[in-house]
Amino acid sequence: MTKFLLLLCAAGLAGAAAHAQPATTTPPAATAPAPLPEAQRQAALDFLAAIQIKQQMERQIEKIVEAQAAAQVQLAGNPPEAKAAQVAAMEQMRSFYQKAMSWEVVREDLVQAYGTTFTTTELKDLTAFYRSDLGQVYLRKQPEAGKLVAAATQRRTLALMPEMQRIMQAQQKWNDIQKATPKMPGQ
């Protein structure tokens, strides 16, 4: 689940970066959340350490950078003269993601999110679980289970793609009919 959320965040950041345009106005300042009581904050930090979120985020950033680099190679080919440019681009992407979603950058957001979602007792119980032998087994095996779930989801989605295309085509036809239909006065 955590990897899914990280990947979703990274995809959003990648999309935003790809389509970013200079801002013409300053966005309104977000309201800062109320500070957590120290016991709640520490319980959230302990929980995040127990689930090894820092290491997960570091691995996820590398996977994103590698996937984007592979996509660039696939699109542009791999001529020898492009190798240096690809390495430089990977470093720029890595730097971007470090600025956007490294542990140091998002730590307080995660502490706030978990600290407000769970009680101190719940965080302590979750931490105890993830530090237990069974919790360590879960942390070690969860990435493989996540890959299997993603593969199964992709297979099911691909199998249903023709149906989705039919739905989208029907909707597009309906939209075209609506656009072509003259409006009556008062509509």
N, C-alpha and C positions, 0 to 999 in steps of 0.2 A: 504494500500500500504506500509506504513512504517513497519507494522508488517511482511509483506511478505519479505521485504528487510532484516529486522533483522533476521528472521528465516533463510533466505537464507545464510546470513553471518554466523549465528551460525552453520548451517549444514556444511558449508565449513570449519569452524574452527574445528568442531567435526571430520570431515573426515580427515583433515590435522593432527589433534592430534592423531587419531587412526593409521595413516599410517606414522607418523613422524619417520625419521631416522636421526641419527646425521649428521650434515652438515660437509662436508669435505673441503668446500671452503667458504669463506665469500662472500655473495651476494653483488653485486655492490650497492653503496648507491643511494637511489632515490633522484632525484632532488627536492628540497623543492619548493613548490609553492610560488609565489610572495605574500607577505603579503597584506591583504585586507585593504582598507582605513578604518579608525576607524568607520565611520558612517555605512559602509557596514557590518563590523564585528558586530557592536552592533545590527543592524537590523536583522542579521542572528541569533544572540543569543536570541533576543526578540521573533523571530519566533519560534525557537526551544523550548523556554519556553512556548509559547502559545499552541503548539501542545503537550505539556507535554511529550516530548521525553525522559527525564530522567526517569520518572515513567514508561513509556512504555518499556524502555530497562530493567529496574529492573524486571518488570513483565515477560518479555520475557525470561530473564535469568532463573527465577524460573521455568517457564514452560518447558524450555529445560532440566533443571536439573531433574525435576519431570518425564518428559517423558523418559529420559535416565535411571533413577532409576527404573521406572516401567518396562522398557524393560529388564533390568538386572534381576529383580525379575522374570519376565516371562521366561527368558532363564535359570536361575539357580534355580528356585523354591524359596520357602521362608522358609527354615529351620530356627528354632529359633536361632541356633548358627551363622547364617549368618547375623542377624539383625545388630549387631555392625559393621560388615564390610561394610554393605550397607550404614549405616549412615555415616561412614568415607568416603566411596567412593563419596557419595552425597556432602559432604563438600569439597572434593578435586575437584569435577567437578564445584561446585559453585565458588570456589577460582580461578580455571582456567578461567571460563567465566568472572569473575570480572576482571581478569588481561587482558583478550582479548577484551572485548567489553562493559565494564561499561561506564557510562556517562563520568566519569573523564578521562578515557583512550581515548575515541573517540570524545570527545567534539570538539577539534580543527579541527579534520578531517571533522566533520559534519558542523562546522561553515564555513570552507573553501569550502566544497561542495555546501552548500546552498548559500553562499556568492558569489561564482563565477557563479552559475547557474541563480540566480535571481538578478534583480537590487534592489537597496535600496528601491525604490518606491514599487516594487512588493512585497518585503519582508514585508514592512510596511502594505500594503493592505492585504496581507495574514494574518498577525498577527492580524490586526483589525477584519478580518472575524472570525478567530479561538477564539478570545476573545469575540465575539458577542454571543448573546443568541443562534442563529442558529449554530454558530461554536461550541459552547459547546454541543449542542444537537448532532451534528455530531461526535464529539470526544467521547461522551458517548455511542452512538449507533453503531459506526463504527465497534468495535470488533465483535458484534453480526452479523452484515451484512457480515463481513469478514468470520465468521464461516459458514454462509449460502452459500456464494460463494464457499468456499473451499469444502463443502459437495457436492454442485452441480457439481463442477469440477471433484471431485473424482468419482461421479456416472457416469458422461459422459465418463471419462477415463476408468473406469472399463468396461463399456458397449462396448467400442471400443477395449478392450484388445485382443480379439480373432483376430481381423483384424491386429493389430500391430504384433501379434505373427506370423501370416501368412506372413506378409511383411518381418519380420526378418528371418523366415525360408527360404523364397525364396532367400533372399540376401545371407544367409549362403550357400545354394545350389550353387548359382552362384559363390561365392568365392571358394567353393570346386572344382567346374568345372574348374575355372581359374587356380587353383593350380595344378590340375591334367593334364591340357593340356600342352603337351610339347611345349617348345618355339622354334620357327623357327630361324635359323640364321638371325641375323640382327634385331631381335625384342628386 
